[in-house]
Amino acid sequence: CTPGDFTLHMDKPELELPIHLWKGYIHNESGQIAGSEGSLVTATRNQYGKGVTLWIPSLVGMGAWRNDDYALSNLLRQELAPEINRLPVSFAEQKDGMMMRTLQSGNSLVTILINKSKEAREVKLQLHSAQKGTILYQNKTGRLDKYTVTLEPEETMVLQWTN
C-alpha cells in the first residue's frame, strides 16, 4: 500500500484509469491480458461458463471518486453495453449527481429520478421500446419533453411510461 494517486493503463479497451493507494498485479495463468505495465499484468479478462470477468485488482473506484474522473464510468458503460441496452430505461449519457430507479407495474414502467446536484440538470433518457411518459409526481417545477427530463436541484420526479 503506497499513499497517493496513480494511473493504470488498460490495453483492451485502451484507456487510463485513476487509482488510489495501490496498484494490484496478477499472476496470470489463463486470462486474456487487458492491462499491463511492462511485464507486470494489471488487468485480465477471463471467460467462465456463459460469463466474462474483467479483473482489475486496484482501487479504481476510489481513484475515480478522488479524481472526479469518468474513465471508470466509461469503461463500465462499454463492458456492460449489452446489459444496459436491455434495460427498459437508462441514462443516455453520464450525468453527475443523478439517481434513477425503474420499477415495472403491470404493462407500464415507473421511473423515479432524483437530482442530487446543486444545479439544474437536463438528462436524456434511453427507452428500450417507444413509450409515452407522464409525470405522476414532482416536488418542484421540472419538465418532461418526450425523453428529455429537466430537474431542479434536489428535485424528485416520478414518471410512468406506457405504450
C-alpha positions as CSV (number, residue, x, y, z in Angstrom):
1,C,0.0,0.0,0.0
2,T,1.5,3.3,-1.1
3,P,-0.2,6.6,-0.3
4,G,-1.2,8.6,-3.3
5,D,-2.9,8.6,-6.7
6,F,-1.6,6.6,-9.7
7,T,-2.7,5.8,-13.2
8,L,-3.5,2.3,-14.6
9,H,-3.2,1.8,-18.3
10,M,-5.7,-0.6,-19.9
11,D,-4.9,-2.2,-23.2
12,K,-8.3,-3.7,-24.0
13,P,-10.1,-1.3,-24.2
14,E,-7.4,1.3,-24.4
15,L,-7.8,3.9,-21.6
16,E,-6.2,5.3,-18.5
17,L,-7.9,4.7,-15.1
18,P,-7.0,6.7,-12.0
19,I,-6.3,4.5,-9.0
20,H,-5.7,5.2,-5.3
21,L,-3.4,3.6,-2.7
22,W,-2.2,0.6,-4.5
23,K,-1.7,-1.0,-7.9
24,G,-2.5,-4.7,-7.8
25,Y,-0.7,-7.1,-10.1
26,I,-2.0,-10.5,-11.3
27,H,-0.1,-13.8,-11.6
28,N,-1.9,-14.6,-14.8
29,E,-2.3,-18.3,-15.8
30,S,-5.3,-18.4,-18.2
31,G,-6.8,-15.0,-18.7
32,Q,-6.5,-12.6,-21.7
33,I,-4.3,-9.7,-20.6
34,A,-6.4,-6.5,-20.5
35,G,-3.8,-4.2,-18.9
36,S,-0.1,-4.3,-18.1
37,E,2.9,-2.4,-17.0
38,G,5.9,-3.8,-18.8
39,S,6.0,-7.5,-17.8
40,L,3.5,-7.0,-14.9
41,V,-0.2,-7.8,-15.5
42,T,-2.6,-5.2,-14.1
43,A,-5.9,-6.5,-15.5
44,T,-7.2,-9.7,-17.1
45,R,-10.4,-10.8,-18.8
46,N,-11.5,-14.4,-18.2
47,Q,-14.4,-16.3,-19.7
48,Y,-16.1,-18.7,-17.4
49,G,-19.3,-20.6,-18.5
50,K,-21.6,-18.0,-20.1
51,G,-19.9,-15.1,-18.4
52,V,-16.8,-12.9,-18.6
53,T,-14.9,-11.3,-15.8
54,L,-12.7,-8.3,-16.1
55,W,-10.4,-8.4,-13.1
56,I,-8.6,-5.2,-12.0
57,P,-7.1,-5.7,-8.5
58,S,-6.5,-2.0,-8.0
59,L,-8.7,0.6,-6.3
60,V,-10.2,2.1,-9.5
61,G,-13.4,3.1,-7.8
62,M,-11.6,5.1,-5.2
63,G,-9.4,6.6,-7.9
64,A,-12.4,7.7,-9.9
65,W,-14.1,9.2,-6.8
66,R,-11.0,11.1,-5.6
67,N,-10.2,12.5,-9.1
68,D,-13.8,13.2,-10.2
69,D,-12.9,11.2,-13.3
70,Y,-15.4,9.4,-15.7
71,A,-12.9,6.9,-17.1
72,L,-14.3,4.1,-14.9
73,S,-17.9,5.0,-15.8
74,N,-17.0,4.9,-19.5
75,L,-15.3,1.5,-19.0
76,L,-18.4,0.1,-17.3
77,R,-20.7,1.5,-20.0
78,Q,-18.5,-0.3,-22.6
79,E,-18.2,-3.5,-20.7
80,L,-21.9,-3.6,-19.8
81,A,-23.4,-2.3,-23.0
82,P,-25.3,-5.4,-23.9
83,E,-26.9,-5.4,-20.4
84,I,-27.5,-1.6,-20.4
85,N,-29.2,-1.9,-23.8
86,R,-31.6,-4.5,-22.4
87,L,-32.7,-2.1,-19.5
88,P,-36.2,-0.7,-20.1
89,V,-35.0,2.9,-19.1
90,S,-31.4,4.2,-18.8
91,F,-29.5,7.4,-18.9
92,A,-28.3,8.2,-22.5
93,E,-25.1,9.6,-21.1
94,Q,-23.3,10.1,-17.8
95,K,-24.8,12.8,-15.6
96,D,-23.2,13.8,-12.3
97,G,-25.5,13.8,-9.3
98,M,-28.4,12.0,-10.9
99,M,-30.1,8.9,-9.5
100,M,-32.7,6.7,-11.2
101,R,-34.7,3.6,-10.3
102,T,-37.2,1.9,-12.6
103,L,-40.0,-0.5,-11.5
104,Q,-42.4,-2.4,-13.6
105,S,-46.1,-2.2,-12.7
106,G,-48.3,-4.4,-15.0
107,N,-47.7,-3.2,-18.6
108,S,-46.2,0.1,-17.6
109,L,-42.9,1.3,-16.1
110,V,-42.4,3.7,-13.2
111,T,-39.2,5.7,-13.1
112,I,-38.0,7.7,-10.1
113,L,-35.4,10.4,-10.9
114,I,-33.6,12.5,-8.3
115,N,-31.2,15.3,-9.0
116,K,-28.8,15.3,-6.0
117,S,-26.6,18.1,-7.5
118,K,-26.7,21.8,-6.7
119,E,-27.5,22.7,-10.3
120,A,-30.5,22.1,-12.6
121,R,-29.8,19.1,-14.8
122,E,-31.2,18.2,-18.2
123,V,-30.9,14.5,-18.9
124,K,-31.8,12.4,-22.0
125,L,-33.3,9.0,-21.3
126,Q,-32.9,5.9,-23.4
127,L,-36.0,3.7,-23.6
128,H,-35.9,0.1,-24.8
129,S,-39.2,0.5,-26.6
130,A,-41.1,3.6,-27.6
131,Q,-43.2,4.7,-24.7
132,K,-45.2,7.7,-23.7
133,G,-44.2,9.4,-20.5
134,T,-46.4,11.0,-17.9
135,I,-45.3,12.8,-14.7
136,L,-47.0,11.2,-11.7
137,Y,-45.2,13.3,-9.1
138,Q,-42.7,16.1,-8.8
139,N,-41.7,18.2,-5.8
140,K,-40.5,21.2,-7.9
141,T,-41.1,22.6,-11.4
142,G,-39.1,20.1,-13.6
143,R,-40.2,19.2,-17.1
144,L,-40.6,16.2,-19.3
145,D,-40.2,16.6,-23.1
146,K,-40.6,13.2,-24.8
147,Y,-37.4,11.5,-23.5
148,T,-35.6,14.6,-22.0
149,V,-36.1,15.5,-18.4
150,T,-35.2,18.7,-16.7
151,L,-34.8,18.6,-12.9
152,E,-34.1,21.4,-10.5
153,P,-31.5,20.9,-7.7
154,E,-32.8,18.3,-5.1
155,E,-35.9,17.6,-7.2
156,T,-37.6,14.3,-7.3
157,M,-39.8,13.2,-10.2
158,V,-41.8,10.1,-10.8
159,L,-42.6,9.2,-14.4
160,Q,-44.9,6.5,-15.8
161,W,-44.2,5.0,-19.2
162,T,-46.9,3.4,-21.2
163,N,-47.3,2.1,-24.7
